[in-house]
Amino acid sequence: MLIGTSGWQYADWRGVFYPQGVAQRRWLEFYARSFATVELNASFYRPVPRATFEGWRERTPDDFVMAVKASRVITHFHRLLDPEIPLQRSVEAARGLGDKLGPLLLQLPPNLPAEPDRLRSVLELVPTGLRVVVEPRNETWWTDEVREVLEAHDVALCWADRLDQSATPLWPTAGWGYLRFHEGTGEPSPSYRDEVLSDWVIRIDASWGRDRDVFVYFNNDPGGAAILDAIRFAELAGAAGWPVTRASRPAAETNCDVGHPDTAAASPRLK
């Protein structure tokens, strides 16, 4: 199980996760000492050059994996129509990560009703070997036809939690899984309560064997809630018998020396 957060550059994480002495330009290296994966959201809002991805590849440990959110041009502006050029550009840039490239996330707008034929056309353009996860946010997508499209392409339906409730059907549509935590009801807000996180471990257990990859990202970033919840989820999943990638507070939170990423604690790359 690969566990991390949705993004790493949040100003209010300074003092909660990032010590005051660590420059923001070094936050990725610092993050990668405690987590082996992250979900990139910046690529949704604006193009990220391939050179930037290549730089992130060089700055992170060998076992690091970055999931990449696809451009909103594909999903929100074109609404899954005419995806060839923006999809090609997104994938070509993200390839700069090399073997550290994880799944490509297609998050659909809430006002886009089910369009299984459009989705099928997009998925048919995805290069072989690139994992894709789709997060619909309109209830009209919960049909057998949509599920069949996802299963036919080994594309994961993104499971999502919002306010301690599943926002999606729990369909295991691929040989691997993907789960996003958006907002919990714990204290302090928007944290998650242990019983909610434990329930999600049970749900994952029911759908995937422990030799399968399951990507888990916490998007409830305010106040560092995502960091703390990701660490706690890793503890709960590990206690349940899952092999998990590293997810911990820095070994020395007051040590501001961020060395070469090869010195980071290693965790096995799951396949």
C-alpha positions as a printed NumPy array, in Angstrom:
array([[  0.   ,   0.   ,   0.   ],
       [  1.402,   3.369,  -1.042],
       [  0.307,   6.168,   1.304],
       [  0.892,   9.894,   0.933],
       [ -0.739,  13.281,   0.542],
       [ -2.216,  15.298,  -2.306],
       [  0.553,  17.828,  -2.751],
       [  3.402,  18.895,  -0.495],
       [  3.628,  22.702,  -0.755],
       [  1.243,  24.117,   1.828],
       [  2.304,  27.168,   3.838],
       [  0.472,  26.04 ,   6.974],
       [  2.512,  22.831,   7.107],
       [  5.491,  24.88 ,   8.243],
       [  5.862,  24.259,  11.945],
       [  3.512,  21.257,  11.73 ],
       [  5.642,  19.159,   9.391],
       [  8.341,  21.375,   7.888],
       [ 10.752,  22.902,  10.426],
       [ 11.2  ,  26.638,  10.211],
       [ 14.753,  26.28 ,   8.923],
       [ 13.904,  24.239,   5.828],
       [ 13.619,  26.423,   2.722],
       [ 10.465,  25.874,   0.655],
       [ 12.567,  24.897,  -2.366],
       [ 13.728,  21.87 ,  -0.33 ],
       [ 10.327,  20.768,   0.88 ],
       [ 10.02 ,  17.925,  -1.643],
       [ 13.263,  16.338,  -0.456],
       [ 12.132,  16.751,   3.133],
       [  8.717,  15.266,   2.372],
       [ 10.293,  12.291,   0.572],
       [ 12.225,  11.347,   3.693],
       [  8.933,  10.597,   5.429],
       [  6.716,   9.464,   2.538],
       [  7.394,   7.357,  -0.546],
       [  4.595,   8.778,  -2.672],
       [  2.728,  11.992,  -3.404],
       [ -0.136,  13.049,  -5.65 ],
       [  0.612,  16.086,  -7.823],
       [ -2.321,  18.479,  -8.204],
       [ -0.509,  21.454,  -9.76 ],
       [ -0.561,  19.725, -13.16 ],
       [ -4.357,  20.006, -13.147],
       [ -4.277,  23.806, -13.103],
       [ -1.352,  24.601, -15.4  ],
       [  1.138,  22.795, -17.635],
       [  4.178,  21.455, -15.807],
       [  7.264,  21.299, -18.062],
       [  8.976,  17.968, -18.594],
       [ 12.168,  19.511, -17.197],
       [ 10.387,  20.108, -13.893],
       [  9.329,  16.469, -13.713],
       [ 12.897,  15.449, -14.538],
       [ 14.124,  17.626, -11.682],
       [ 11.704,  15.978,  -9.266],
       [ 12.936,  12.582, -10.438],
       [ 16.503,  13.547,  -9.612],
       [ 15.608,  15.048,  -6.228],
       [ 13.672,  12.095,  -4.798],
       [ 14.712,   8.64 ,  -3.563],
       [ 14.812,   5.666,  -5.914],
       [ 11.602,   4.213,  -4.454],
       [  9.544,   7.406,  -4.767],
       [  6.298,   7.383,  -6.798],
       [  4.352,  10.438,  -7.967],
       [  0.739,  10.189,  -9.115],
       [ -0.122,  12.989, -11.547],
       [ -3.467,  14.728, -11.917],
       [ -4.301,  15.234, -15.593],
       [ -4.883,  18.697, -17.019],
       [ -8.312,  20.229, -16.55 ],
       [ -8.197,  21.034, -20.262],
       [ -9.07 ,  17.38 , -20.866],
       [-11.739,  17.01 , -18.214],
       [-13.227,  20.432, -17.512],
       [-12.629,  22.569, -20.607],
       [-12.974,  19.917, -23.341],
       [-15.197,  17.709, -21.158],
       [-13.524,  14.553, -22.552],
       [-13.905,  15.685, -26.178],
       [-10.902,  16.147, -28.496],
       [ -8.464,  14.853, -25.865],
       [ -5.596,  13.882, -28.181],
       [ -3.33 ,  16.929, -27.939],
       [ -3.746,  17.852, -24.238],
       [ -3.461,  14.202, -23.209],
       [ -0.339,  13.701, -25.286],
       [  1.245,  16.824, -23.794],
       [  0.363,  15.803, -20.247],
       [  1.758,  12.311, -20.641],
       [  4.904,  13.409, -22.474],
       [  5.737,  15.891, -19.721],
       [  5.006,  13.437, -16.891],
       [  7.263,  10.854, -18.555],
       [ 10.089,  13.004, -17.238],
       [  9.588,  11.159, -13.947],
       [ 10.81 ,   7.94 , -15.554],
       [  9.961,   4.893, -13.462],
       [  8.779,   7.162, -10.638],
       [  5.616,   7.993, -12.585],
       [  2.565,   6.561, -10.874],
       [ -1.079,   6.649, -11.984],
       [ -2.574,   9.448, -14.072],
       [ -5.683,  10.806, -12.331],
       [ -8.612,  12.014, -14.415],
       [-10.889,  13.955, -12.081],
       [-14.188,  14.77 , -13.778],
       [-16.223,  17.91 , -13.043],
       [-19.336,  17.56 , -10.859],
       [-21.513,  18.998, -13.634],
       [-20.435,  16.427, -16.219],
       [-23.054,  13.659, -16.434],
       [-22.119,  10.187, -17.553],
       [-20.49 ,  10.02 , -20.985],
       [-19.142,   6.466, -21.237],
       [-18.373,   6.754, -24.961],
       [-16.305,   9.89 , -24.423],
       [-14.472,   8.241, -21.549],
       [-13.788,   5.153, -23.665],
       [-12.301,   7.333, -26.409],
       [ -9.946,   9.003, -23.933],
       [ -8.828,   5.733, -22.39 ],
       [ -8.072,   4.25 , -25.794],
       [ -5.481,   7.   , -26.3  ],
       [ -3.569,   6.22 , -23.118],
       [ -0.171,   4.627, -23.828],
       [  0.208,   0.992, -22.854],
       [  1.668,   0.51 , -19.413],
       [  0.46 ,   3.809, -17.944],
       [ -1.964,   3.342, -15.098],
       [ -5.068,   5.55 , -15.136],
       [ -7.587,   6.276, -12.406],
       [-10.891,   8.09 , -12.979],
       [-12.76 ,  10.104, -10.345],
       [-16.306,  10.909, -11.54 ],
       [-18.213,  13.322,  -9.323],
       [-21.712,  13.032, -10.75 ],
       [-23.941,  10.174,  -9.619],
       [-25.097,   9.438, -13.186],
       [-21.749,   7.67 , -13.726],
       [-22.684,   4.785, -11.441],
       [-23.913,   2.42 , -14.163],
       [-22.966,  -1.017, -15.416],
       [-21.841,   0.474, -18.725],
       [-19.378,   2.807, -17.049],
       [-18.052,   0.   , -14.891],
       [-17.534,  -2.154, -17.984],
       [-15.577,   0.634, -19.701],
       [-13.25 ,   0.934, -16.721],
       [-12.785,  -2.825, -16.352],
       [-12.098,  -3.301, -20.062],
       [ -9.13 ,  -0.898, -19.833],
       [ -7.893,  -1.997, -16.374],
       [ -8.611,   1.543, -15.185],
       [ -9.249,   2.1  , -11.494],
       [-12.355,   3.831, -10.261],
       [-11.151,   6.338,  -7.693],
       [-12.723,   5.598,  -4.368],
       [-13.312,   8.822,  -2.461],
       [-14.298,   9.786,   1.061],
       [-15.915,  13.071,   1.939],
       [-17.19 ,  13.764,   5.464],
       [-16.662,  10.119,   6.48 ],
       [-18.912,   8.842,   3.695],
       [-18.013,   6.992,   0.522],
       [-18.646,   9.305,  -2.432],
       [-18.414,   6.464,  -4.956],
       [-19.426,   2.849,  -5.39 ],
       [-16.756,   0.478,  -4.109],
       [-16.058,  -1.113,  -7.487],
       [-12.656,  -2.779,  -7.866],
       [-12.412,  -2.141, -11.623],
       [ -8.668,  -2.787, -11.981],
       [ -6.007,  -5.054, -10.537],
       [ -4.979,  -2.195,  -8.259],
       [ -6.774,   0.448,  -6.221],
       [ -6.817,   4.18 ,  -5.574],
       [ -8.427,   6.028,  -2.656],
       [ -8.629,   9.779,  -1.935],
       [ -9.6  ,  11.273,   1.431],
       [-11.058,  14.766,   0.928],
       [-12.441,  15.861,   4.304],
       [-13.087,  14.21 ,   7.64 ],
       [-15.322,  15.113,  10.573],
       [-12.737,  14.674,  13.293],
       [-11.142,  17.278,  15.526],
       [ -9.399,  19.437,  14.621],
       [-11.247,  19.811,  11.31 ],
       [-10.837,  18.422,   8.655],
       [ -9.124,  15.443,  10.314],
       [-10.321,  11.843,  10.185],
       [-11.317,   9.764,  13.192],
       [ -9.578,   6.439,  13.768],
       [-12.772,   4.433,  13.398],
       [-13.361,   5.913,   9.923],
       [ -9.827,   5.124,   8.804],
       [-10.114,   1.584,  10.204],
       [-13.331,   1.037,   8.26 ],
       [-11.512,   1.978,   5.053],
       [ -8.755,  -0.535,   5.767],
       [-11.469,  -3.203,   6.071],
       [-13.023,  -2.119,   2.759],
       [ -9.674,  -2.28 ,   0.994],
       [ -9.09 ,  -5.73 ,   2.483],
       [-12.382,  -6.912,   1.038],
       [-11.46 ,  -5.906,  -2.524],
       [ -7.725,  -6.439,  -3.007],
       [ -5.2  ,  -9.005,  -1.899],
       [ -2.207,  -7.668,  -0.059],
       [  0.035,  -8.373,  -3.026],
       [ -1.792,  -5.661,  -5.019],
       [ -0.927,  -1.984,  -5.196],
       [ -3.362,   0.37 ,  -3.498],
       [ -2.597,   4.096,  -3.679],
       [ -3.986,   6.178,  -0.805],
       [ -3.797,   9.983,  -0.715],
       [ -5.052,  12.492,   1.846],
       [ -6.349,  15.729,   0.357],
       [ -7.488,  17.291,   3.663],
       [ -4.423,  19.517,   3.783],
       [ -5.494,  22.43 ,   6.071],
       [ -3.455,  22.592,   9.255],
       [ -1.42 ,  19.541,   8.311],
       [ -4.367,  17.186,   8.837],
       [ -3.381,  15.219,   5.722],
       [  0.092,  14.521,   7.086],
       [ -1.142,  13.294,  10.453],
       [ -3.971,  11.235,   8.958],
       [ -1.683,   9.609,   6.38 ],
       [  0.692,   8.553,   9.151],
       [ -2.16 ,   7.17 ,  11.229],
       [ -3.676,   5.328,   8.261],
       [ -0.308,   3.675,   7.59 ],
       [ -0.172,   2.545,  11.212],
       [ -3.666,   1.065,  11.028],
       [ -3.058,  -0.648,   7.677],
       [  0.262,  -2.035,   8.89 ],
       [ -1.366,  -3.386,  12.043],
       [ -3.932,  -5.114,   9.822],
       [ -1.144,  -6.908,   7.958],
       [ -0.677,  -4.694,   4.904],
       [  2.829,  -3.971,   3.65 ],
       [  2.973,  -0.165,   3.584],
       [  5.439,   2.363,   2.264],
       [  7.02 ,   4.702,   4.784],
       [  4.696,   7.285,   6.34 ],
       [  6.102,   8.975,   9.401],
       [  7.142,  12.222,  10.963],
       [ 10.756,  13.124,  10.224],
       [ 13.184,  11.244,  12.459],
       [ 14.623,  14.561,  13.66 ],
       [ 12.043,  17.296,  13.155],
       [ 14.432,  20.004,  14.279],
       [ 17.221,  18.877,  11.94 ],
       [ 17.137,  21.228,   8.982],
       [ 19.846,  19.463,   6.992],
       [ 18.121,  17.873,   4.   ],
       [ 20.745,  15.717,   2.387],
       [ 20.904,  13.913,  -0.919],
       [ 17.705,  11.905,  -1.445],
       [ 19.67 ,   8.664,  -1.592],
       [ 20.178,   9.004,   2.174],
       [ 16.437,   8.779,   2.817],
       [ 15.095,   5.722,   4.582],
       [ 14.218,   3.157,   1.952],
       [ 10.966,   1.281,   1.562],
       [ 10.362,  -1.381,  -1.075],
       [  8.715,  -0.25 ,  -4.322],
       [  5.45 ,  -2.14 ,  -4.598],
       [  4.606,  -3.683,  -7.959]])
